[in-house]
Amino acid sequence: MVGIQALAVLLVRCQQRWALVDSLVASQAAVGGPSIALALASSLGRSSLVLPAVAVGLLGMLIGTYLGLAVETLFQWPVS
């Protein structure tokens, strides 16, 4: 699943002509969450990406949590 996400990010990066560092930080924020994205953006010396990386990480956690709950609810429905 992570490979598909990485492939999608790199394809969009090529199409939109985004910087590789920006794409990697956004990808890591979506997969790893805000704390990992904060560490990655800081270690790369891109302080301008810290706040957006944390925001994307939080958004990924929010969407992932509710999608996971929705799938779990679907699997609990009885099959007739």
C-alpha positions in Angstrom: 0.0 0.0 0.0 2.9 2.4 0.8 4.4 1.6 -2.6 1.3 2.6 -4.4 1.2 5.9 -2.4 4.8 6.6 -3.1 4.3 5.9 -6.8 1.3 8.2 -6.9 3.3 11.0 -5.1 6.2 10.7 -7.5 3.9 10.7 -10.6 2.1 13.8 -9.4 5.5 15.4 -8.6 6.7 14.9 -12.1 3.5 16.2 -13.6 3.3 19.3 -11.3 7.1 19.9 -11.3 7.3 20.0 -7.5 10.7 19.8 -5.7 11.7 16.3 -4.7 12.2 17.3 -1.0 8.7 18.8 -0.8 7.1 15.6 -2.3 9.1 13.4 0.1 8.1 15.4 3.2 4.5 15.4 2.1 4.6 11.6 1.4 6.2 10.9 4.7 3.7 13.1 6.5 0.8 11.2 5.0 2.2 7.8 5.9 4.2 8.4 9.1 2.2 11.1 10.8 3.0 14.5 12.1 5.8 13.6 14.4 7.9 11.9 11.7 7.1 14.6 9.2 8.3 17.2 11.7 11.6 15.4 12.3 12.1 14.8 8.5 11.5 18.5 7.6 13.7 19.7 10.3 16.5 17.3 9.5 16.4 18.3 5.9 16.8 22.0 6.9 13.4 22.9 5.4 11.9 24.9 8.3 9.3 26.3 5.9 7.9 22.7 5.5 7.5 22.0 9.2 4.0 23.5 9.6 2.5 22.1 6.4 4.1 18.7 7.1 2.5 18.5 10.5 -0.9 19.7 9.0 -0.8 17.0 6.3 0.2 14.4 8.9 -2.7 15.3 11.1 -5.0 15.2 8.1 -3.8 11.8 7.2 -4.4 10.5 10.7 -7.9 12.0 10.7 -8.9 10.5 7.3 -7.2 7.2 8.1 -9.0 6.8 11.4 -12.4 7.4 10.0 -11.8 5.3 7.0 -10.7 2.5 9.2 -13.8 2.8 11.4 -16.0 2.8 8.3 -14.4 -0.4 7.0 -14.6 -2.1 10.4 -18.3 -1.2 10.5 -18.9 -2.7 7.0 -17.2 -5.9 8.1 -19.5 -6.2 11.1 -22.7 -6.3 9.0 -24.2 -9.7 8.8 -24.0 -11.5 5.5 -27.2 -13.1 4.4 
